[in-house]
């Protein structure tokens, strides 16, 4: 299999589109990629920060930096990956080779991150290196994966169906890994040995998702490849669109993506809906990152039940599976605002957790999770719409670059969340431990754990809603 980075426009014509939209095989195949996304977000989000502070004995602020820096590297890497996938032509398509090999290398990195060959600072450096490899490989998987809906379907309703399946499987992945990984750590005896089991488990799930999405989205099975995807043009400048619609379809031919990253970033900045979506996803991801990083501390020091992490995660992600049919009836910023209202209400109710029974805390988590499911659906559905409209407006194929910038923003937010939460822990006097068990904490530290877990995500979500108001502006 040769991968060619084309400087000109040498793309092959796509398969003819079918009126029925993507086949069931393609929808399931595409959705399976969320096994990778959900595991990458959930498992390190839950385990990595407490693994560093309570097993390797790293200070909370330094641990937050170790979680943050590999994803900050993705800020640089993602746009280059997007550009490369836009310009790649193989018999497997432009996206699928990246999805497969990125996912497989990512699985290796997962196992190394939690391999724990050494305790203390040396183990922390090994973990940081493994996580850097994981995050790098994730960029090569996620950026092409996010770009696929705009090329698998040319109708807004078909893209919504693809994204709804993706969000539902994120829930499956988060439910399985979020419940199973802490249980595997306990079953393995905790500490370094227990985390090795969790790392191998995550690697298996990631590899399964990567192989499945590659096999399930073969071009011959897509059934609804948009008529404009990869169309050949005979001369430079022939891509000026002469007709567009809200679905993003254009009767004009499409040329290769813009020749330089600088020009492509300029095109992204000139697209107000996309920039509004970009700002929104950063803050929304910060909220998600804080919740995931804070859940083990919340269970240990507020609920006083270290085994309560699994039920908390289950309550948060189960609505992804149950509420998609309801959220799919809504669209765009209005749907996102309604979902955010539920999310914010749930986060603020966490502040009352010390006086609530544990069952009520789980209901509160489910309320926040219901809102979060809608937030993900609307954000992910608006992205392929932005890509399709951009292609129709400019006549250029740059979905990979736009998706790369979007993935950069999302990954940055998810990384900033644990970093901010680690700073809150450090500032409120959290005491780290190298024994594998959390140390006893002062009242101030426990207040920091609770306030960071409830107030930070709510504030981030409020700001995200306000920034998304620019999405519908011309």
Buried (B, 14 or more C-beta within 10 A) or exposed (E): EEBEEBEEBEBEEBBEBEEEBBBEBBBBBBBBBBBBBBBBBBBBBBBBBBBBBBBBBBBBBBBBBBBBBBBBBBBEBBBBBBBBBBBBBBEBBBBBBBBBBBBBBBBBBBBBBBBBEBBEEEBBEBBBBBBBBBBBBBBBBBBBBBBBBBBBBBBBEBBBBBBBBBBBBBBBBBBBBBBBBBBBBBEBEBBBEBBBBBBBBBBEBBBBBBBBBBBBBBBEBBBBBBBBBBBBBEEEEBBEBEEBEEBBBBEBBBBBBBEEBEBBBEBBEEBEBBBBBBBBBBBBBBBBBBBBBBBBBBBBBBBEEBEBBBBBBBBBBBBBBBBBEEBBEBBBBEBBBBBBBBBBBBBBBBBEBEEBEBEEBBBBBBBBBBBBBBBBBBBBBBBBBBBBBBBBBBBBBBBBBBBBBBBBBBBBBBBBBBBBBBBBBBBBBBBBBBEBEBBEBEEEBBBBBBBBBBBBBBBBBBBBBEBBEBBEEE
